[in-house]
């Protein structure tokens, strides 16, 4: 692939971390970004909390290109950890609970 093609491809990529830090977070800071059960986080709050968790990772010596694994259920904590890992340059691995081994061989039966 040519360098110009790589640049063109990068311009069309979208990710949740980009949305949190980018236009959605800046232009609509008070709008809901994350809803889970009764909990609603605005873009601004979601960005702030994920920044705090990213700082905790760095304070604990977990930095760029390190790998972290979690066993969190689908929740706001999972979303925060995923975004914080991205902001810190970490590789985030989610170990899945209660998933059939045929679907995810690395899942952990309970």
C-alpha positions in Angstrom: 0.0 0.0 0.0 1.3 3.4 -0.9 1.8 6.1 1.8 -0.9 8.2 0.2 -3.4 5.3 0.4 -2.6 4.8 4.1 -3.3 8.5 4.8 -6.5 8.4 2.9 -7.6 5.3 4.8 -6.7 6.9 8.2 -9.0 9.9 7.4 -12.0 7.6 7.1 -11.6 5.7 10.3 -13.9 6.3 13.2 -13.7 5.0 16.8 -15.4 5.7 20.0 -12.2 7.2 21.6 -12.1 9.6 18.6 -15.7 10.6 19.3 -15.1 11.1 23.0 -12.1 13.4 22.4 -13.2 14.9 19.1 -16.2 16.7 17.6 -19.0 14.9 19.5 -17.4 15.5 22.8 -16.5 19.1 22.0 -19.7 20.3 20.3 -22.2 18.4 22.5 -20.5 18.1 25.9 -23.7 17.8 27.9 -25.5 15.4 25.6 -25.7 11.7 26.6 -22.7 9.7 25.5 -23.2 6.5 27.5 -26.4 5.0 28.9 -26.5 1.8 31.0 -29.6 0.9 33.0 -30.3 4.1 35.0 -26.8 5.6 34.6 -26.3 8.3 31.9 -22.9 9.9 31.3 -22.5 13.1 29.2 -19.7 13.3 26.7 -17.9 15.7 29.0 -18.3 13.4 32.1 -17.4 10.3 30.1 -14.2 12.0 28.8 -13.3 13.2 32.3 -13.8 9.8 33.9 -11.9 7.9 31.2 -9.1 10.5 31.5 -8.9 9.8 35.3 -8.7 6.0 34.7 -6.0 6.5 32.0 -4.0 8.5 34.6 -4.4 5.7 37.1 -3.0 3.2 34.6 0.0 5.5 34.0 0.6 6.1 37.7 0.7 2.3 38.2 3.4 2.0 35.6 1.0 0.6 32.9 1.9 2.4 29.8 2.0 2.5 26.0 2.0 -0.9 24.3 1.3 -2.8 27.6 -1.5 -5.3 27.7 -4.3 -5.2 30.2 -7.0 -7.9 30.5 -10.4 -7.4 32.3 -13.3 -9.6 33.2 -15.9 -6.8 33.5 -19.5 -7.4 32.6 -21.1 -5.1 30.0 -21.3 -1.9 32.0 -20.2 1.7 32.2 -17.0 0.4 33.9 -16.2 -1.7 30.8 -16.7 1.3 28.5 -14.6 3.5 30.7 -11.8 0.9 30.9 -11.8 0.4 27.1 -11.6 4.2 26.4 -9.0 4.7 29.1 -6.8 1.9 27.7 -7.0 3.5 24.3 -6.1 6.9 25.6 -3.1 5.4 27.4 -1.9 3.5 24.3 -2.7 0.1 25.9 -3.9 -3.1 24.3 -7.2 -3.9 25.9 -8.2 -7.6 26.1 -11.7 -8.5 27.4 -12.0 -11.9 28.9 -15.6 -12.9 28.4 -17.8 -14.5 31.0 -20.6 -17.0 30.2 -19.8 -17.2 26.5 -20.0 -20.6 24.8 -16.5 -21.9 24.2 -17.5 -22.7 20.6 -17.9 -19.0 20.0 -15.0 -17.7 22.1 -12.4 -20.3 23.0 -10.8 -17.9 25.5 -14.0 -17.4 27.5 -14.2 -18.3 31.1 -17.2 -20.5 32.0 -18.8 -19.8 35.4 
